[in-house]
Amino acid sequence: MKAVLEYLKTNQSRFVDELCELLRFPSVSAQPQHTPDLHACADWLVEHCRRIGLSAELCPTPGHPIMLARTPRRAGARPHFLVYGHYDVQPPEPFDLWNSPPFEPTIRGRHLIARGAADNKGQHFAHLKAVEAYLKTGTDLPCDLTFLLEGEEETGSASLTPFLRARRRELRYDAVVISDTGMPAKNLPALTYALRGCASLEVTLRGPSRDLHSGSFGGSVENPAMALCQLLAKMRDAKGRVTIPGFYEDVVAITPLERKQLRRLPGSEEGCRRFLGVPALYGEKGFTSTERTTARPTFEINGLTSGYQGEGGKTIIPAWARAKITMRLVADQQPERIMKATIAWLKQLCPRTVRLEISADHGAPPYLVEPTGAHVQAALRSLRAAFRHEPVLIREGGSIPIVSDFKRILGVDSLLLGLALPDDNAHSPNEKFDLDCFAGGQRMSALLWQELVKAE
């Protein structure tokens, strides 16, 4: 391992230059005009992987190609791990808020600024550099590795799930390693062991066949906007708990170990309040803000639409009212079961004076890997050695649907070893990646394969 770690240290300047090359591709998957840039970026990755000693290929999909790169195979059965990442990036707009052009990488101090620097090019590139160090120093990798880099993560990974299903028999791994999350601070490396799932729907209440004059008809017919507000208000009680029958039935309780880890995170309730700019925090009674946003389910109204929205007044009873709703779910809640219970509850509460329409949208199951498991402990050892600080176990409140797909389709758990810092501005102007985290991520990856094999 000494030769591998020395190679990483010696070649940091070149690694940064190569990452800058990768970041110059405006591989924005949401904008069709950048389709050629996505293909060019994928081609660059294939050539780069081959140059460092991997076999690599582009796999066509109905969307953007998926790149598979593999380490040289050894005879005999060995552990095999998958490294997942994505080469597509978010749109850079608004351009006027960037301090430097988004696709002209700029270094300021230890910050590399460019769209995609942290999300996700810099993070998966750290793993590629670690493998390069093994191959170029002639150091034996204790396992086989495959890199899967897709070009549609920022638009929902539409091609990846069918790809996994179609090639399930050949895509057999012991675990998946993903660096597409974050760490709370440079001195607090982290493993994310849980993600919330999501279920979304749209609710419409229809009243009269047209907007009505409120003076002529007010008081004689139901106002759909008022009815919708009253209906939605019944979905949560005064203690912040969702009232849907059975909503909490499958929720896995927070363990003492988890609460101990959560207490290690920086920040305070008052600091959170000031950061968010609210008069007071709010949420389910009996839980901290961090627990509420990572380990407890929610019912959220994302949008409300009804009636006249222009300037001035218009005295009407609107013909309809609509709300967009999402529910964040935690282990072991299932989107289908929660959706069914929610629809039944809405129907039960809806007054007979309006017609209820419900359109169910996408859903993603929550994800949790046992934090005391052997693979997790191996990953924590590699984080500790690479960053020279005690790592923390964290949950994240968002959803990464592909993690659940890896579990459901390939039957393997994912180790989420994020390298991005909270202020790295992912999805925002002036996105950056800390070069110390880049180097630390390379060391972590180099050590990880040794530790995972020990855990097998």
C-alpha positions as CSV (number, residue, x, y, z in Angstrom):
1,M,0.0,0.0,0.0
2,K,2.9,2.4,0.6
3,A,3.6,2.6,-3.2
4,V,-0.1,3.2,-3.9
5,L,-0.4,6.1,-1.4
6,E,2.9,7.6,-2.5
7,Y,1.8,7.5,-6.1
8,L,-1.4,9.4,-5.2
9,K,0.6,12.0,-3.3
10,T,3.1,12.5,-6.1
11,N,0.5,12.9,-8.8
12,Q,-2.0,15.2,-7.3
13,S,-1.2,18.1,-9.6
14,R,-1.8,16.0,-12.7
15,F,-4.9,14.5,-11.2
16,V,-6.4,18.0,-10.8
17,D,-5.4,18.9,-14.4
18,E,-7.2,15.8,-15.7
19,L,-10.3,16.5,-13.6
20,C,-10.3,20.0,-15.1
21,E,-10.4,18.4,-18.6
22,L,-13.4,16.3,-17.5
23,L,-15.1,19.4,-16.1
24,R,-14.8,21.3,-19.3
25,F,-17.4,19.1,-21.0
26,P,-20.8,20.9,-20.6
27,S,-22.6,17.5,-20.2
28,V,-26.0,18.9,-19.2
29,S,-28.4,16.0,-19.6
30,A,-31.5,18.2,-19.1
31,Q,-30.8,20.2,-22.2
32,P,-31.0,18.5,-25.6
33,Q,-28.6,20.8,-27.2
34,H,-25.9,19.3,-25.1
35,T,-26.3,15.7,-26.3
36,P,-23.1,15.9,-28.4
37,D,-21.3,17.1,-25.3
38,L,-22.5,14.2,-23.2
39,H,-21.3,11.7,-25.9
40,A,-18.0,13.5,-26.1
41,C,-17.6,13.4,-22.3
42,A,-18.4,9.6,-22.3
43,D,-15.8,9.1,-25.0
44,W,-13.2,11.0,-23.0
45,L,-13.9,8.8,-20.0
46,V,-13.6,5.6,-22.0
47,E,-10.2,6.7,-23.4
48,H,-9.0,7.8,-20.0
49,C,-10.0,4.5,-18.4
50,R,-8.1,2.6,-21.0
51,R,-5.1,4.8,-20.6
52,I,-4.9,4.0,-16.9
53,G,-5.2,0.2,-17.5
54,L,-8.9,-0.6,-17.4
55,S,-10.9,-2.2,-20.1
56,A,-13.8,0.1,-21.0
57,E,-16.8,0.2,-23.3
58,L,-19.8,2.4,-24.0
59,C,-23.2,0.7,-23.8
60,P,-25.9,2.4,-25.9
61,T,-29.2,3.2,-24.3
62,P,-32.3,5.0,-25.5
63,G,-30.8,8.0,-23.8
64,H,-27.2,8.8,-23.1
65,P,-24.6,5.9,-23.1
66,I,-23.5,4.1,-20.0
67,M,-19.8,3.5,-19.5
68,L,-18.5,0.2,-18.0
69,A,-14.9,0.0,-17.1
70,R,-13.3,-3.1,-15.5
71,T,-10.0,-3.9,-13.8
72,P,-7.9,-6.7,-15.3
73,R,-9.4,-10.0,-14.2
74,R,-7.4,-12.5,-12.2
75,A,-8.0,-16.3,-12.3
76,G,-10.2,-17.7,-9.6
77,A,-13.1,-16.4,-7.6
78,R,-12.5,-13.0,-6.0
79,P,-14.8,-10.4,-4.4
80,H,-16.2,-8.0,-7.0
81,F,-17.4,-4.5,-6.3
82,L,-19.2,-1.9,-8.4
83,V,-18.3,1.8,-8.3
84,Y,-21.2,3.9,-9.5
85,G,-21.2,7.6,-10.6
86,H,-22.6,9.9,-13.3
87,Y,-20.9,12.2,-15.8
88,D,-24.0,14.3,-16.5
89,V,-24.4,17.6,-14.6
90,Q,-27.1,20.1,-13.7
91,P,-27.9,23.1,-15.9
92,P,-25.5,26.0,-15.0
93,E,-28.1,28.8,-15.2
94,P,-28.4,31.5,-14.0
95,F,-25.0,32.4,-15.5
96,D,-24.9,35.9,-14.1
97,L,-24.5,34.4,-10.5
98,W,-21.3,32.6,-11.4
99,N,-18.0,34.3,-10.4
100,S,-16.3,32.4,-13.3
101,P,-17.6,30.6,-16.3
102,P,-19.2,27.3,-15.2
103,F,-17.3,25.1,-17.7
104,E,-14.0,26.8,-17.4
105,P,-12.6,25.2,-14.1
106,T,-11.0,27.8,-11.8
107,I,-9.0,27.1,-8.7
108,R,-9.2,29.5,-5.8
109,G,-7.2,28.4,-2.8
110,R,-8.1,24.7,-2.3
111,H,-11.4,25.0,-4.1
112,L,-11.9,23.8,-7.7
113,I,-14.9,25.7,-9.1
114,A,-16.9,24.4,-12.0
115,R,-20.3,22.8,-12.7
116,G,-20.1,19.1,-11.9
117,A,-16.9,19.5,-9.7
118,A,-18.6,18.0,-6.6
119,D,-21.7,16.5,-8.3
120,N,-20.4,14.1,-9.5
121,K,-17.3,14.2,-11.6
122,G,-14.9,15.0,-8.9
123,Q,-16.2,12.3,-6.6
124,H,-16.1,9.4,-9.0
125,F,-12.8,10.6,-10.5
126,A,-11.2,10.1,-7.0
127,H,-12.0,6.4,-7.2
128,L,-10.6,6.1,-10.8
129,K,-7.3,7.7,-9.6
130,A,-7.1,5.3,-6.7
131,V,-7.4,2.4,-9.1
132,E,-4.8,4.0,-11.4
133,A,-2.4,4.1,-8.5
134,Y,-2.7,0.3,-8.0
135,L,-2.3,-0.5,-11.7
136,K,0.6,1.9,-12.4
137,T,2.6,0.7,-9.4
138,G,2.0,-2.9,-10.1
139,T,0.3,-3.3,-6.7
140,D,-2.1,-6.2,-6.6
141,L,-5.8,-5.3,-6.2
142,P,-7.4,-7.7,-3.8
143,C,-10.7,-7.7,-5.7
144,D,-12.2,-7.1,-9.1
145,L,-13.8,-3.7,-9.7
146,T,-16.3,-2.4,-12.3
147,F,-17.0,1.3,-12.8
148,L,-20.5,2.2,-14.0
149,L,-20.9,5.8,-15.0
150,E,-24.2,7.0,-16.5
151,G,-25.3,10.2,-18.2
152,E,-28.8,10.6,-17.0
153,E,-28.7,10.8,-13.2
154,E,-29.7,14.4,-13.1
155,T,-32.8,13.7,-15.2
156,G,-34.0,10.5,-13.4
157,S,-31.8,7.7,-14.6
158,A,-34.4,6.6,-17.1
159,S,-32.1,4.2,-19.0
160,L,-30.2,2.8,-16.0
161,T,-33.0,0.7,-14.5
162,P,-33.8,-1.2,-17.7
163,F,-30.1,-1.6,-18.3
164,L,-29.7,-3.2,-14.9
165,R,-32.6,-5.5,-15.5
166,A,-31.4,-6.5,-19.0
167,R,-27.9,-7.3,-17.8
168,R,-28.6,-8.6,-14.3
169,R,-26.9,-11.9,-14.8
170,E,-23.6,-10.5,-15.7
171,L,-23.7,-7.6,-13.2
172,R,-23.0,-9.6,-10.0
173,Y,-21.3,-7.8,-7.2
174,D,-20.7,-8.0,-3.5
175,A,-21.6,-4.4,-2.9
176,V,-21.9,-1.0,-4.6
177,V,-19.7,2.0,-3.7
178,I,-21.1,5.4,-4.4
179,S,-19.6,8.8,-3.7
180,D,-22.4,11.1,-4.6
181,T,-23.4,12.3,-1.2
182,G,-21.6,14.5,1.4
183,M,-19.6,14.8,4.6
184,P,-20.6,17.4,7.3
185,A,-17.1,18.9,7.5
186,K,-13.5,18.3,6.4
187,N,-12.7,16.8,9.8
188,L,-15.9,14.7,9.9
189,P,-15.8,12.1,7.1
190,A,-19.1,10.3,6.8
191,L,-20.9,7.2,5.6
192,T,-24.5,7.7,4.7
193,Y,-26.4,4.5,5.7
194,A,-30.0,5.6,5.1
195,L,-31.9,7.7,2.6
196,R,-35.6,8.6,2.7
197,G,-37.9,7.4,0.0
198,C,-40.7,9.4,-1.7
199,A,-44.3,9.1,-2.8
200,S,-46.0,11.9,-4.7
201,L,-49.5,12.7,-5.9
202,E,-51.6,15.5,-7.2
203,V,-55.0,16.3,-5.7
204,T,-57.7,18.2,-7.5
205,L,-61.1,19.3,-6.1
206,R,-63.7,20.3,-8.7
207,G,-66.8,22.3,-7.8
208,P,-69.0,24.3,-10.3
209,S,-68.6,23.8,-14.0
210,R,-67.1,27.3,-14.3
211,D,-65.9,30.2,-12.1
212,L,-68.9,31.8,-10.4
213,H,-69.6,35.4,-9.3
214,S,-69.0,35.3,-5.5
215,G,-71.7,37.8,-4.8
216,S,-74.3,36.0,-6.8
217,F,-73.4,32.5,-5.7
218,G,-71.2,32.7,-2.6
219,G,-72.8,30.8,0.3
220,S,-74.8,28.5,-2.0
221,V,-72.0,26.3,-3.3
222,E,-68.8,24.9,-1.9
223,N,-65.7,26.8,-2.7
224,P,-63.1,24.2,-3.9
225,A,-60.2,26.3,-2.7
226,M,-61.6,26.5,0.8
227,A,-62.5,22.8,0.7
228,L,-59.0,21.8,-0.4
229,C,-57.4,23.9,2.4
230,Q,-59.7,22.3,5.0
231,L,-59.0,18.8,3.6
232,L,-55.2,19.2,3.6
233,A,-55.3,20.7,7.1
234,K,-56.8,17.4,8.4
235,M,-53.7,15.5,7.1
236,R,-51.6,16.7,10.1
237,D,-52.4,17.1,13.8
238,A,-51.3,19.7,16.3
239,K,-48.3,17.6,17.3
240,G,-47.0,17.6,13.7
241,R,-47.9,14.0,13.1
242,V,-49.5,12.8,9.9
243,T,-53.0,11.6,10.5
244,I,-53.2,8.9,7.7
245,P,-54.2,5.6,9.3
246,G,-51.3,3.2,9.4
247,F,-48.8,5.9,8.2
248,Y,-46.3,5.1,11.0
249,E,-47.0,1.4,11.2
250,D,-43.8,0.3,9.5
251,V,-41.4,3.1,10.6
252,V,-38.2,1.7,12.1
253,A,-37.4,3.5,15.3
254,I,-34.2,5.5,15.8
255,T,-31.7,3.4,17.8
256,P,-29.5,4.7,20.7
257,L,-26.5,4.1,18.4
258,E,-28.0,6.4,15.8
259,R,-28.9,9.1,18.2
260,K,-25.3,9.0,19.5
261,Q,-24.0,9.5,16.0
262,L,-26.5,12.3,15.3
263,R,-25.2,14.2,18.4
264,R,-21.8,14.3,16.8
265,L,-23.0,16.4,13.9
266,P,-22.1,20.1,14.0
267,G,-24.7,22.8,14.4
268,S,-27.6,23.6,16.8
269,E,-31.3,24.1,16.6
270,E,-30.8,27.8,17.0
271,G,-28.2,27.8,14.2
272,C,-30.6,25.9,12.0
273,R,-33.3,28.4,12.7
274,R,-31.1,31.4,11.8
275,F,-29.8,29.7,8.7
276,L,-33.4,29.0,7.4
277,G,-34.6,32.5,8.3
278,V,-37.7,31.3,10.1
279,P,-39.3,32.7,13.3
280,A,-39.2,29.2,14.9
281,L,-38.6,25.6,13.9
282,Y,-41.5,23.2,13.6
283,G,-42.0,19.5,13.3
284,E,-43.1,16.3,14.9
285,K,-42.9,16.5,18.7
286,G,-40.3,14.5,20.5
287,F,-37.6,14.7,17.8
288,T,-34.8,17.1,16.9
289,S,-34.7,18.9,13.5
290,T,-32.0,16.5,12.3
291,E,-34.0,13.5,13.3
292,R,-37.1,14.9,11.6
293,T,-35.4,15.6,8.3
294,T,-33.5,12.3,8.1
295,A,-35.3,9.6,10.1
296,R,-38.9,10.5,10.2
297,P,-41.6,10.6,7.5
298,T,-43.4,13.7,6.3
299,F,-46.4,14.9,4.4
300,E,-45.6,18.1,2.4
301,I,-47.7,20.4,0.3
302,N,-45.4,21.4,-2.6
303,G,-47.8,23.7,-4.5
304,L,-51.3,25.1,-4.3
305,T,-53.2,26.5,-7.3
306,S,-56.7,27.8,-7.6
307,G,-58.7,30.8,-8.8
308,Y,-57.5,34.2,-10.0
309,Q,-53.8,34.8,-9.7
310,G,-53.4,38.1,-11.7
311,E,-53.0,41.7,-10.4
312,G,-55.9,43.2,-8.5
313,G,-59.0,41.4,-7.3
314,K,-61.5,39.2,-9.0
315,T,-64.5,38.2,-6.9
316,I,-65.1,34.6,-7.9
317,I,-65.7,31.1,-6.6
318,P,-63.1,29.1,-8.5
319,A,-64.2,26.1,-10.4
320,W,-61.3,24.0,-9.1
321,A,-58.4,23.8,-6.7
322,R,-55.2,21.7,-6.9
323,A,-52.3,20.7,-4.7
324,K,-49.1,18.9,-5.4
325,I,-48.0,16.7,-2.5
326,T,-45.0,14.6,-1.6
327,M,-44.4,12.3,1.3
328,R,-40.9,11.5,2.4
329,L,-40.7,7.9,3.7
330,V,-38.3,6.1,5.9
331,A,-37.4,2.4,6.4
332,D,-39.6,0.2,6.3
333,Q,-42.3,2.2,4.7
334,Q,-43.3,1.2,1.2
335,P,-44.5,3.8,-1.4
336,E,-47.3,1.7,-2.8
337,R,-48.8,1.0,0.7
338,I,-48.5,4.6,1.8
339,M,-50.0,5.8,-1.5
340,K,-53.0,3.5,-1.1
341,A,-53.6,4.5,2.5
342,T,-53.3,8.2,1.6
343,I,-55.8,8.0,-1.3
344,A,-58.2,6.1,1.0
345,W,-57.9,8.8,3.7
346,L,-58.4,11.7,1.2
347,K,-61.5,10.0,-0.1
348,Q,-62.9,9.5,3.4
349,L,-62.3,13.1,4.4
350,C,-63.3,14.8,1.2
351,P,-66.8,16.5,1.4
352,R,-69.5,15.4,-1.0
353,T,-69.9,19.0,-2.2
354,V,-66.9,18.7,-4.5
355,R,-65.5,16.0,-6.8
356,L,-62.1,14.5,-5.9
357,E,-59.5,13.6,-8.5
358,I,-56.1,12.1,-7.5
359,S,-53.2,11.5,-9.8
360,A,-50.5,9.3,-8.3
361,D,-47.0,10.2,-9.5
362,H,-43.6,8.6,-9.0
363,G,-42.4,6.8,-5.9
364,A,-39.1,5.6,-4.5
365,P,-38.6,3.3,-1.6
366,P,-36.4,4.4,1.4
367,Y,-33.0,2.8,1.8
368,L,-31.2,1.6,4.9
369,V,-28.1,-0.5,5.3
370,E,-27.4,-2.0,8.7
371,P,-24.8,0.4,10.3
372,T,-23.1,-2.3,12.3
373,G,-22.6,-4.6,9.2
374,A,-19.2,-5.8,8.1
375,H,-19.1,-3.8,4.9
376,V,-20.1,-0.6,6.7
377,Q,-17.4,-1.2,9.4
378,A,-14.8,-1.8,6.7
379,A,-15.8,1.5,5.0
380,L,-15.5,3.4,8.3
381,R,-12.0,2.0,8.8
382,S,-10.9,3.3,5.4
383,L,-12.5,6.7,6.1
384,R,-10.7,6.9,9.5
385,A,-7.3,6.1,8.0
386,A,-7.7,8.3,4.9
387,F,-9.0,11.5,6.6
388,R,-7.3,10.9,10.0
389,H,-10.5,11.8,11.9
390,E,-13.2,9.6,13.4
391,P,-16.0,9.2,10.8
392,V,-19.6,9.6,11.6
393,L,-22.7,7.6,10.5
394,I,-25.4,9.8,9.0
395,R,-28.8,9.6,7.4
396,E,-29.8,11.9,4.5
397,G,-33.3,13.3,4.0
398,G,-33.3,13.1,0.2
399,S,-33.9,10.2,-2.1
400,I,-31.5,8.4,-4.5
401,P,-33.8,6.0,-6.4
402,I,-31.0,4.1,-8.1
403,V,-29.7,2.9,-4.7
404,S,-33.0,1.1,-4.2
405,D,-32.7,-0.3,-7.7
406,F,-29.3,-1.7,-7.0
407,K,-30.8,-3.5,-4.0
408,R,-34.0,-4.6,-5.7
409,I,-32.6,-5.7,-9.1
410,L,-29.0,-6.7,-8.3
411,G,-29.6,-7.7,-4.6
412,V,-26.7,-5.8,-3.2
413,D,-26.2,-3.0,-0.7
414,S,-24.6,0.3,-1.4
415,L,-22.0,2.1,0.6
416,L,-22.5,5.9,0.3
417,L,-19.2,7.5,0.9
418,G,-19.7,11.2,0.1
419,L,-16.9,13.6,-0.4
420,A,-18.8,16.9,-0.9
421,L,-19.0,19.6,1.7
422,P,-22.2,21.3,2.7
423,D,-21.1,24.6,1.1
424,D,-20.0,23.0,-2.2
425,N,-23.1,24.5,-4.0
426,A,-24.3,21.3,-5.8
427,H,-27.0,22.3,-8.3
428,S,-26.3,26.0,-7.6
429,P,-24.0,28.7,-9.1
430,N,-20.3,28.5,-8.1
431,E,-20.3,24.8,-7.5
432,K,-17.0,23.7,-6.1
433,F,-15.0,20.7,-4.9
434,D,-12.5,20.9,-2.1
435,L,-9.2,19.5,-3.3
436,D,-8.3,18.2,0.2
437,C,-11.5,16.1,0.0
438,F,-10.5,15.0,-3.5
439,A,-7.2,13.8,-2.3
440,G,-8.7,12.3,0.9
441,G,-11.2,10.5,-1.3
442,Q,-8.5,8.9,-3.3
443,R,-6.8,7.6,-0.2
444,M,-10.1,6.3,1.2
445,S,-10.8,4.5,-2.1
446,A,-7.3,2.9,-2.2
447,L,-7.7,1.6,1.4
448,L,-11.3,0.6,1.0
449,W,-10.7,-2.4,-1.3
450,Q,-8.3,-3.9,1.2
451,E,-10.8,-3.4,4.1
452,L,-13.8,-4.7,2.2
453,V,-12.0,-7.9,1.2
454,K,-11.1,-8.5,4.9
455,A,-14.8,-8.2,5.7
456,E,-15.8,-10.8,3.2
